[in-house]
Amino acid sequence: MPVTRLSRLLVIAAAFPLLGGCVASMAVSALGMAAQSARGRPVSNEALQPQAREQCSAQAAQYGAVNVIDVEQHRIDQIIVWGTVDDGKQRRSFQCDFGTKITGFTLRPITPQR
């Protein structure tokens, strides 16, 4: 009988660190969910696509003539506008991220195919 009791204690002692990590992980997960719910659900900005196109085109126009290729609702609260600009010397592509205003703008060279 003492061997059985001892083996149970050993199993519990061995499992304790694993359970401790599990409990910590659950606590972190619960905190993350609480923070997410405090922020609320993101609101769709799909109706802002014309404004996104306009504002991103204005930003891109600093680099040359603008050609918008696509306006995509990337997430519920993020629109991405893709296009090209040409200043007569070189043509470049751009990506413009938009929430309720421009949140990111990337300009990349277009390398000619060989």
C-alpha positions in Angstrom: 0.0 0.0 0.0 2.7 2.5 0.8 4.2 1.9 -2.7 0.9 2.9 -4.3 0.7 6.0 -2.2 4.3 6.9 -3.0 3.7 6.4 -6.8 0.7 8.6 -6.7 2.7 11.3 -4.9 5.5 11.0 -7.5 3.0 11.3 -10.4 1.4 14.4 -8.8 4.8 15.9 -8.1 6.0 15.2 -11.7 2.8 16.7 -13.2 2.9 19.9 -11.0 5.4 21.9 -13.1 3.4 20.9 -16.2 0.1 22.0 -14.7 1.7 25.2 -13.4 2.7 26.1 -16.9 -0.7 25.3 -18.2 -2.3 27.5 -15.5 0.0 30.3 -16.4 -0.8 29.9 -20.1 -4.5 30.0 -19.4 -4.1 33.1 -17.3 -2.2 34.9 -20.1 -4.8 33.8 -22.6 -7.6 35.1 -20.4 -5.8 38.5 -20.1 -5.4 38.6 -23.8 -9.1 38.0 -24.4 -10.1 40.6 -21.8 -7.9 43.2 -23.5 -9.4 42.3 -26.9 -12.9 42.7 -25.6 -12.1 46.0 -23.9 -11.0 47.3 -27.3 -14.3 46.2 -28.9 -14.9 44.8 -32.3 -13.3 46.5 -35.2 -15.7 48.6 -37.3 -15.9 48.1 -41.1 -14.4 50.9 -43.2 -15.6 49.5 -46.5 -17.6 52.7 -47.2 -14.2 54.5 -47.1 -12.8 52.8 -50.2 -13.4 55.9 -52.4 -11.6 58.1 -49.8 -8.8 55.5 -49.6 -8.3 55.6 -53.3 -8.4 59.4 -53.4 -6.0 60.0 -50.4 -3.6 57.2 -51.5 -3.6 58.6 -55.1 -2.7 62.1 -53.7 0.1 60.6 -51.6 1.4 58.7 -54.7 1.2 61.7 -57.0 4.2 63.2 -55.2 6.2 60.6 -57.2 4.7 60.9 -60.6 1.6 60.1 -62.6 -0.6 57.6 -60.7 -2.4 54.5 -62.0 -4.5 52.7 -59.3 -4.5 49.0 -60.0 -6.7 47.7 -57.2 -8.5 48.7 -54.0 -8.9 45.7 -51.6 -10.7 45.3 -48.3 -7.9 43.5 -46.7 -9.4 43.2 -43.2 -12.7 44.5 -41.8 -10.8 47.7 -40.8 -8.0 47.9 -43.4 -8.1 48.8 -47.0 -5.1 48.4 -49.3 -4.6 50.4 -52.4 -2.1 49.2 -55.0 -0.9 51.0 -58.0 2.0 52.4 -60.0 3.6 55.9 -60.4 5.6 57.0 -63.4 7.8 60.2 -63.3 9.0 59.8 -66.9 12.3 58.3 -65.8 11.1 55.3 -63.9 8.0 53.4 -63.1 7.5 52.2 -59.5 4.7 50.3 -57.6 3.1 51.5 -54.4 1.1 50.0 -51.6 -1.0 52.2 -49.5 -2.6 51.0 -46.2 -5.7 52.8 -45.1 -7.8 52.6 -41.9 -9.7 55.9 -41.5 -6.5 57.6 -42.9 -3.3 56.5 -44.5 -1.4 54.3 -42.0 1.4 53.1 -44.3 2.8 53.9 -47.8 5.5 51.8 -49.5 7.1 52.6 -52.8 9.1 49.9 -54.7 11.0 49.9 -57.9 9.7 47.9 -60.8 12.6 46.0 -62.4 12.3 45.3 -66.1 12.0 41.7 -67.1 15.0 40.3 -69.1 
